């Protein structure tokens, strides 16, 4: 199928979903089709696409979407082309809908594809699921997700997260709390809050850890109270948000309180 040099890296595959970063230069795919949905975030270069009898160009910053069984072909420019490609089995999207196809600008979907690709390089399966739900939610683009009532539902989700700081939440549990699909939950929470629910919950946990340290609780005890059973995970997460380790933070508190 590949006529001239083209390569894939950062390969990830789980439960039938595949994700990779593809680079190409002066390369081509002849006409072919897939049994699954294919969505791409175009990072650089220019790709000329033939899709069901029509041609268009995919440019950096655009997304490309193909439905299952759509006949497609690609010609890549001499200038290096790079894109993230995600293959989604039809079973992943409820009802296997026909999506808008071709290359177009969709900033939220572009970000969702990139964030999902980044999550696949982490060992956290919960994070991978969350980013996948966000990606699927953007693909589905359900108009009902824009209803004002969602804002109050997201308040309920925040209250639940704040009341359960000692363990990592499950997306299925959060969705059940407010009667939404996981797709809808992640998408609307991210839109209304500015970050996905798992990252929001981590922020709450770390800020509570800081409050415990301020009260004189030992860093190790604070970590255990908040469900961080891996000390290195707690230290790295705390430093990423607070700019210092919990031990150094507690030490500075003791010095400055004298």
LUMNUDREN-282532 format. One record per residue (C-alpha): residue in one letter; x, y, z. Coordinates in steps of 0.2 Angstrom, whole numbers, plus 5000, padded with zeros to 4 digits. Each point is the difference from the previous one (the first is absolute). Layout:
AXYZ/...
This chain:
X500050005000/X501450125004/X500850074984/X501550105007/X500750025018/X498750035014/X500249955018/X499049985016/X500650025018/X499350015017/X498949854996/X498649965013/X498749874998/X498749945013/X498249934999/X500050024981/X500550195001/X501650044991/X501050175001/X501650054992/X501050154994/X500349994981/X501450094991/X500150014981/X500950094986/X499549994982/X499049845004/X498349934995/X498749885005/X499049934985/X498149985001/X499549905015/X498749995014/X499949965019/X498749905010/X500250135014/X499950185002/X501750094997/X500350185008/X501650104998/X500750155007/X501150084986/X501650075008/X501050064986/X500249994981/X498649984987/X499049854995/X498949994984/X498649895004/X498849904988/X498449955009/X498549924991/X500450094983/X500450175007/X501750085004/X500550125014/X501650055009/X500449965018/X501050145008/X501050025017/X498750045014/X498649914991/X499249835004/X499649864988/X498549885003/X499649854990/X498449895003/X500149814999/X500149934982/X500350174992/X501249994985/X501550115002/X501750044994/X501450125005/X501550094992/X501250085012/X501050154995/X501950014998/X500050115016/X500049885015/X498349955006/X499649945017/X498349955008/X499249915014/X498949864994/X498749915011/X499049854994/X498349975010/X499049844998/X498250044995/X499549925017/X500850155009/X498850134994/X498249975005/X498949954985/X501550014988/X499450174993/X500650084983/X501250145005/X500450154991/X501549954988/X501550084992/X501250135007/X499450155010/X500450115014/X499449945017/X501150075014/X499249905014/X500049834990/X501950044995/X500450025019/X499049855005/X501049894987/X501750075006/X499649985018/X499449824997/X501649964991/X501050075015/X498949905012/X500449844991/X501950025005/X499550005018/X499749855011/X498350075007/X498649914992/X498750115008/X500850154992/X500049914983/X498249975002/X499650185004/X500950074985/X499249874989/X498350055006/X500450184997/X500549964982/X498549904997/X498950145007/X500750124988/X499849894986/X498149975005/X499850195003/X498349975007/X499050165000/X499149955016/X501750025009/X499850194998/X498450005011/X500250125015/X499449875012/X501749924998/X500850145010/X499149945016/X500449824996/X501850055000/X499950085017/X499349845006/X501549914993/X501250135008/X499149975017/X500249814998/X501950024996/X500350125015/X499149875012/X501149864994/X501850055000/X500749845007/X499949904984/X500150024981/X498250024993/X499349884986/X499350094985/X498549875000/X499650055018/X500150194996/X498949974985/X498749905010/X499950135013/X499350134988/X499249884987/X501150044986/X501149904988/X501850005003/X500350094984/X498850145005/X500750015017/X501850034995/X499650114986/X498850125010/X501150005016/X501550054989/X499150134991/X499250085016/X501549985012/X501550014989/X500749835004/X499449825000/X499349925016/X501549905004/X501250144999/X498850115010/X499949875013/X501949995001/X500050195003/X498849985014/X501049865008/X501650104999/X499350165007/X499349905015/X501749925002/X500750175001/X498750055014/X500549845010/X501850054999/X499650175006/X499149925015/X501649915004/X499549834993/X501649904995/X500249994981/X499949815000/X498450005010/X499250134989/X500449894985/X499149855008/X498550105005/X499850054982/X500249834993/X501850024993/X500849845004/X501550034989/X501050135008/X500950044984/X498450034991/X499450125014/X501750105000/X500050024981/X498150054999/X500350125014/X501550084993/X499250024983/X498650105007/X500850095015/X501850024993/X500849915014/X500049835009/X498849985015/X501549975011/X500850164995/X498450095002/X499749945017/X501850045005/X499850184994/X498450015010/X500949955016/X501450134997/X498850144996/X498949975015/X501450025012/
